[in-house]
Amino acid sequence: MSTSSASPIVRLDQNHRRSRAVIANGMVFLAGQVADDKSGDIASQAREALAKVDALLAEAGTDRRRALTAQIWLADMADFDGFNAVWDAWVVPGETPTRCCGKVELAGPAYRVEIVITALLA
């Protein structure tokens, strides 16, 4: 198989450790998105993380309507209902991605949620 016909891989906001998004084969894979303001409650952190998802999807040339799958990581399952209230307002009815949600130990104790999305390009 010739690698010359392979579609290019594009990395957005890359540094020595990670890329915030990788575009390949008509898809965009986002790194986990967290809130910059870690002092907020689950709703404010979820809204901020989802706004970052929207910005990365737009930079890649797509949007939330094209999301295929989502991984939601919560620091505390007590935040499940609060997160879902924000999530339900963010997703496009009839175009919801597959989703899993679980409790994990996040990178810092002030983080309440991390969101990973994979989407098709528009």
C-alpha positions as CSV (number, residue, x, y, z in Angstrom):
1,M,0.0,0.0,0.0
2,S,1.4,3.4,-1.0
3,T,1.6,6.0,1.8
4,S,1.6,8.8,-0.8
5,S,-2.2,8.4,-1.3
6,A,-2.9,8.5,2.4
7,S,-4.8,11.5,3.6
8,P,-2.7,14.0,5.6
9,I,-2.8,14.2,9.4
10,V,-3.4,17.7,10.7
11,R,-2.6,18.5,14.3
12,L,-4.1,21.6,15.9
13,D,-2.5,23.5,18.8
14,Q,0.3,21.0,19.1
15,N,3.1,21.0,21.7
16,H,5.7,18.5,22.8
17,R,3.1,16.5,24.8
18,R,-0.2,16.7,22.9
19,S,-2.3,18.1,20.2
20,R,-5.7,19.7,21.2
21,A,-7.2,18.1,18.0
22,V,-6.1,15.7,15.3
23,I,-7.8,15.7,11.9
24,A,-7.5,12.5,9.8
25,N,-9.6,10.5,7.4
26,G,-12.5,12.9,7.5
27,M,-12.7,13.0,11.2
28,V,-11.5,15.2,14.1
29,F,-10.4,13.7,17.4
30,L,-10.4,16.2,20.3
31,A,-8.2,15.9,23.4
32,G,-9.9,16.1,26.7
33,Q,-11.3,19.6,27.3
34,V,-11.5,21.1,30.8
35,A,-12.5,24.5,32.2
36,D,-9.8,27.1,32.6
37,D,-11.7,28.5,35.6
38,K,-11.5,25.6,38.0
39,S,-13.3,27.5,40.8
40,G,-16.7,27.0,39.2
41,D,-19.4,24.4,39.9
42,I,-20.1,21.5,37.6
43,A,-22.4,23.6,35.4
44,S,-19.9,26.4,34.8
45,Q,-17.1,24.0,34.2
46,A,-19.2,22.0,31.8
47,R,-20.3,25.1,29.9
48,E,-16.7,26.3,29.6
49,A,-15.4,22.9,28.5
50,L,-18.1,22.5,25.9
51,A,-17.4,26.0,24.6
52,K,-13.8,24.9,24.0
53,V,-15.1,21.8,22.2
54,D,-17.2,24.1,20.0
55,A,-14.2,26.3,19.2
56,L,-12.0,23.3,18.3
57,L,-14.7,21.8,16.2
58,A,-15.1,25.1,14.3
59,E,-11.3,25.4,13.8
60,A,-11.4,21.9,12.3
61,G,-14.2,22.8,10.0
62,T,-17.2,21.1,11.7
63,D,-19.6,21.5,14.6
64,R,-21.4,19.6,17.4
65,R,-24.0,18.3,15.0
66,R,-21.4,16.1,13.5
67,A,-20.2,14.6,16.8
68,L,-20.0,10.9,16.7
69,T,-19.0,10.0,20.2
70,A,-18.3,11.6,23.6
71,Q,-16.4,10.5,26.7
72,I,-17.4,12.4,29.8
73,W,-15.2,12.1,32.8
74,L,-16.5,13.4,36.1
75,A,-14.5,13.7,39.3
76,D,-17.6,12.9,41.3
77,M,-20.8,11.1,40.2
78,A,-22.8,13.5,42.4
79,D,-22.3,15.9,39.5
80,F,-24.0,13.6,37.0
81,D,-27.4,15.4,37.1
82,G,-25.8,18.9,37.0
83,F,-23.6,17.9,34.1
84,N,-26.6,16.4,32.2
85,A,-28.5,19.6,32.5
86,V,-25.7,21.5,30.7
87,W,-25.1,18.6,28.2
88,D,-28.8,18.3,27.3
89,A,-28.9,22.0,26.4
90,W,-25.7,21.7,24.3
91,V,-26.5,18.7,22.2
92,V,-28.6,19.0,19.1
93,P,-31.9,17.1,19.4
94,G,-32.0,14.2,17.1
95,E,-28.2,14.4,16.4
96,T,-26.8,13.2,19.7
97,P,-23.5,11.3,19.7
98,T,-22.9,8.0,21.5
99,R,-21.7,8.8,25.0
100,C,-20.1,7.2,28.0
101,C,-19.8,8.9,31.4
102,G,-17.7,7.7,34.3
103,K,-15.9,8.8,37.5
104,V,-12.2,9.3,37.2
105,E,-9.4,11.0,39.1
106,L,-8.8,14.1,36.9
107,A,-5.4,15.9,36.5
108,G,-6.1,18.2,39.4
109,P,-8.5,18.2,42.3
110,A,-10.3,21.4,41.2
111,Y,-11.3,19.9,37.9
112,R,-14.9,18.5,37.9
113,V,-15.3,17.4,34.3
114,E,-13.3,16.5,31.2
115,I,-14.9,16.0,27.8
116,V,-13.5,14.1,24.8
117,I,-15.3,14.3,21.5
118,T,-14.8,12.7,18.1
119,A,-16.6,14.2,15.1
120,L,-17.0,13.9,11.3
121,L,-15.7,16.8,9.3
122,A,-18.5,18.8,7.6
